């Protein structure tokens, strides 16, 4: 059997002053359609995860990141691919986030995050965020 493809993904945990986190719903046709996710996407060959974060958040939800810190980095082995995640805590940005690609977006209180609403790779991350709320 061939090796599984490995993908790097950068995502933003966009948290406002009220302790709410901006989430989007995965679009139909994608893995885990309608699950909640932290906005972000694949890291291109010519960019760092942080550069990918800035590009993806502008493309997906129309914000320009002013401040982001790496919060969590881990590898998750799905049946058909391996994903190396870089999650950044974003607490300063310009513009109000919205679904530029037609995806539903919402603010959720950090302590109300429900791991069951996200793809399986997010379980431990959600637990950590809830503990810090």
C-alpha positions as CSV (number, residue, x, y, z in Angstrom):
1,X,0.0,0.0,0.0
2,X,1.3,3.5,-0.9
3,X,2.2,5.9,1.8
4,X,-0.6,8.3,2.8
5,X,-0.3,11.9,1.6
6,X,0.8,14.3,4.3
7,X,-0.8,17.7,4.4
8,X,0.1,20.8,6.5
9,X,-2.9,22.9,7.7
10,X,-2.8,26.3,9.5
11,X,-6.0,27.4,11.3
12,X,-7.0,30.4,13.4
13,X,-8.6,30.3,16.8
14,X,-10.1,33.7,16.5
15,X,-11.1,34.9,19.9
16,X,-12.8,38.3,20.7
17,X,-12.7,40.3,23.9
18,X,-15.9,38.6,25.1
19,X,-14.2,35.2,25.1
20,X,-16.1,34.0,22.0
21,X,-14.4,32.0,19.2
22,X,-15.3,32.5,15.5
23,X,-16.1,29.1,13.8
24,X,-17.3,28.2,10.4
25,X,-19.3,25.2,9.0
26,X,-17.5,22.9,6.6
27,X,-19.1,23.2,3.1
28,X,-20.9,20.3,1.4
29,X,-18.6,18.1,-0.7
30,X,-15.7,18.4,1.8
31,X,-14.7,15.8,4.4
32,X,-16.8,16.2,7.5
33,X,-19.3,18.5,5.7
34,X,-21.4,20.6,8.1
35,X,-19.0,20.0,11.0
36,X,-17.7,23.1,12.7
37,X,-14.1,24.1,12.1
38,X,-11.6,26.8,12.9
39,X,-11.0,28.8,9.7
40,X,-7.8,28.1,7.8
41,X,-6.4,25.8,5.2
42,X,-3.5,24.1,3.5
43,X,0.0,25.4,3.7
44,X,1.5,25.9,0.2
45,X,5.0,24.7,-0.6
46,X,6.4,28.2,-0.7
47,X,5.0,29.5,2.6
48,X,5.3,29.0,6.3
49,X,2.3,27.9,8.4
50,X,2.0,31.5,9.7
51,X,2.0,32.9,6.1
52,X,-0.6,30.3,5.2
53,X,-2.7,31.4,8.2
54,X,-2.7,35.0,7.1
55,X,-3.5,34.1,3.5
56,X,-6.3,31.6,4.3
57,X,-8.0,33.9,6.9
58,X,-8.1,36.7,4.4
59,X,-9.4,34.4,1.6
60,X,-12.0,32.5,3.7
61,X,-13.3,35.1,6.2
62,X,-12.0,38.5,5.0
63,X,-9.8,39.4,8.0
64,X,-6.2,40.6,8.1
65,X,-4.4,39.1,11.1
66,X,-2.5,41.6,13.2
67,X,-1.4,39.2,16.0
68,X,-1.3,35.4,16.2
69,X,0.6,33.0,18.4
70,X,1.1,29.3,17.8
71,X,-1.2,27.7,20.3
72,X,-1.1,24.0,19.4
73,X,0.8,21.9,16.8
74,X,0.1,18.1,16.3
75,X,-0.2,15.4,13.7
76,X,-3.4,13.5,13.2
77,X,-3.5,10.2,11.2
78,X,-6.8,9.9,9.3
79,X,-7.5,6.7,7.3
80,X,-6.6,8.3,3.9
81,X,-4.2,11.1,4.8
82,X,-2.0,12.5,7.6
83,X,-2.5,16.1,8.6
84,X,0.0,18.2,10.4
85,X,-2.0,21.0,12.2
86,X,-0.8,24.4,13.3
87,X,-3.4,26.2,15.4
88,X,-2.8,29.9,16.1
89,X,-4.6,32.0,18.7
90,X,-5.6,35.1,16.9
91,X,-6.7,38.0,19.1
92,X,-6.0,41.0,17.0
93,X,-7.3,41.5,13.4
94,X,-8.9,44.0,11.0
95,X,-12.4,43.6,9.6
96,X,-15.4,41.6,10.8
97,X,-15.1,37.9,9.9
98,X,-17.7,36.5,7.5
99,X,-18.0,33.4,5.2
100,X,-16.5,34.7,1.9
101,X,-16.9,31.3,0.4
102,X,-20.6,30.9,1.4
103,X,-19.9,29.0,4.6
104,X,-21.9,29.7,7.7
105,X,-19.9,31.6,10.4
106,X,-20.7,32.1,14.1
107,X,-19.3,33.3,17.4
108,X,-19.4,30.6,20.1
109,X,-18.5,31.1,23.8
110,X,-15.2,29.3,24.4
111,X,-16.6,27.3,27.4
112,X,-19.5,26.1,25.1
113,X,-17.3,24.5,22.5
114,X,-18.5,20.9,21.8
115,X,-15.9,18.5,20.5
116,X,-18.7,16.4,19.0
117,X,-19.4,19.1,16.5
118,X,-15.9,19.1,15.0
119,X,-13.9,16.6,13.0
120,X,-12.2,14.0,15.2
121,X,-8.7,15.6,15.0
122,X,-10.0,18.5,17.0
123,X,-11.1,16.6,20.2
124,X,-8.0,17.3,22.4
125,X,-7.7,20.9,21.2
126,X,-11.4,21.6,22.1
127,X,-10.8,20.1,25.6
128,X,-7.8,22.3,26.1
129,X,-9.7,25.4,25.0
130,X,-12.6,24.6,27.3
131,X,-10.2,24.2,30.2
132,X,-8.7,27.6,29.6
133,X,-12.1,29.3,29.3
